[in-house]
Amino acid sequence: VRHEKAHNGLAYEKFLPDGPLAFLPMANSTSQVVWSVESQDAARLNNLDETDFAGEVQSRFGNALGDIELAGPRFMFPLTFNHAHHYVSERLVLVSDAAHGIHPIAGQGLNLGMRDVATLAETIEEALQAGKDFWKIDILKDYQRRRRPDVLALIAATDGLNRLFSNNLSIFRIPRRLGLGLVNRIAPLKNFFIHQAMGSGTVGTPLPKLFRAK
């Protein structure tokens, strides 16, 4: 979408009762919209003309970026969860969405896949340095052992966030409002969540060397 006000490089994500709505900054006062809704709502929205669709986005997002108009084509596809029981076999490794497909909330799928690749590279490097055949199943299982805790933790976190925020039950409204307020006011807590959102891995899971600061 194209919007009246500059985004200044900021991404926005609104947690609505029917699903999260994200604005991801692009060039020249435009943003990519990622909107998760129920299947029947997605079909209805996709059939709207450009003006009506932009109006639906505007009504949910608000006026933080001024008036909104459509600036590109729309694409609709179903969200599915998948997680492979095994990431490896002899001479075969699954990484990224081939190994795990998570909810796009908070945009962590790419970061998760990049940590897969970095961990695989580290596993292969260690095997070569030790003079071992890196394609052997016992070596590749080390990659799987390293990655599974991070993946499972992020699956639980994204699913939990989606369930917590994508409803309008009164029992959830006050606790989540208080929780977000505390995160915004307590600098160490806020920095922790920013650190996680930037792809730095889940707590207790060592980062692969390619992700560590020099």
N, C-alpha and C positions, 0 to 999 in steps of 0.2 A: 504494500500500500504506500501511497504518497501522502505525507501529512504536512500541515501548515507550519508547524514549529520544528526546529532542529532537534534531533534526538541527542546530540552531543555525545554520541558513542555509547549511550546507555541502553541496556536491554531491560524490558519490562516483562513481568509475568503476573497475570491476575488469576487468582484461584476462585473460580465461579462455581455455583452449585451444579451446573451441567458440564463442568470440566475446565481445565486450565487454558488460558489464552495468553500467548507469548508474542511480544514484538521484539524482533532481533534486528539491530541497526545495520543498515546498508548505506550506500553512498547517496549523496544529494537529497537528504531529507526523505528517504524511503526506508521502509522496514519490511522484513519478511515476517509474515504472520503464521504462527503454528497454533491451531485451535483444535482441541480435542472435545468432541461431543458424542452423544449417543448416535447410533447408526441412523435412526429415523430422522433425527435433527440434521445430521450431515447431509442426507439426501435432499431435504427441504432447502437447506442453505445453498447447496450446490446448484439448485435449479433456479435460484433468484437471479434477476438481472444484476448488472454491475452496481447500479445505484442503490438498489435495495440491499444487496449484500454488504456494501460499504456502510449503509445505515445500521445494519445489524451489528457489525463490528464496532462502529462508533458508539452505539447504545450500551454495549458491554464494557468497552475500554474506557470511555469517558473522553474528556477534553484535554488530557495532559499534553497531547501533541497537536492540539487544534483540530481543524476539520480534516477528515480522512477521505481519500478516494482510491479506488482500485488502480493499481499500476502494473498488473501482470496477470497471467492466467492462474486459475485455481486448480488444485489437484486434490482428489479425495481418495484415501485408501484406508483399509481397516487396520486397527492396531491389534497386534497379537503378541502374546507373551511366549517366549520360548527359552528353554535352558537345556543344553545338552547334558545327558548323564555322564558322558565321557568327552573330554576335549581332545584326546589323543588316541592314536593307534600306531602300529608300525609304519613309519614314514608318512604319517598323516597328522596334521595339527589343525584344530579349529581355533580361529581368533575372531574377535569382534562379533558382529551380528550373526555369524555362522555358529557361534558358541552360545550366545545369549542375546535375546531381544528384550529390552526393558521399556518401560513407559517413557515417553520423551520429556516428561516433567523435569525441569531444571537442566535439561540438555546434557545429561551425563553419559549417554551412549557412546559418543565419540571419544570422550576421555577414557572410558573403560576399555574401548578397543585399542587405543594407543598404548595403554598400560599392558595390554596383552602382547602387542608386538614388541615392546621394549623388554618385557620379561622373557619372551621367546628368544630374542637376540642375546640376552644375557645368559640364558641357559645353554644356547649353542656355543657361545664364546667360552664358557667354563668347560664344556665338554671337550672342545678342541684343544684348549690349553692343557687339559689332563690326558690328551691323547686318546680320547674315547670317540666312538661312533655316535654322533649326536642324533641320528635318526632312529636309534634303538629305543624300544618302548620304555625301558627303565629310565633313560635320560629324559624322554619326553614327559613321563609321568611327574618329573620334578617340576616342569612348567605348570602342569595341571594342579599340582599341590600348592604351588605359590599363588596361582590366580584364583582358585575357587573361593577362599575366604573373602577377598575383595569383591568378587562378583556377587556372592550370596548376600553380603552386607548391603550392597547398593540396590539389589533387587528388592530387599525388604524395605529399605529407606524410600525408594521411589514409589513403591506400592502403598506404603504407609502414608506418605505425603499426599498422594492422590486421594486416598480414602478419607483422610482427615479434612482436606480442604474442599473436595468436590462434593460437598453436601451442605445443606442448610439447616441441619438439626440444631436446635437451641443448646443441647447438651455439649456441642462442640464449639459453638460460636465464642463464648466467653473465654474458655481456656486457650483457644488458639489466638485470640486477640491479645490476651495477656502474654502469651508466649512470644509472639512476634514483637510486642512492645519491649519485653525484656531483652530480646536479641538485639534490637535496634539501639538500646540504651547502654548495654554492657559491652564495652569495646572488645575485651578478649573473646567473648562469646561470638560477637559479630565477626571478628577476624577469623575465628575458627571456621564458621560457616562459609565465609568468602574463600578461605583456603581450600575447603573441600570442593566448592563449586568450580574452582579453577582447575580441578582435575588432579589434585594432590593425593588421591587415594583415601581409603577409609582408615579409621583409627586402628592401630595395631597391625597394619599390613605394611611391611617395608616397601618403599618405592624402588623400582628397578633403577639401575645406575643412570640410564639415559634420562631419567626424570629428576635426578638430584642436581642441586646447584653445584657448580664447579668449585 
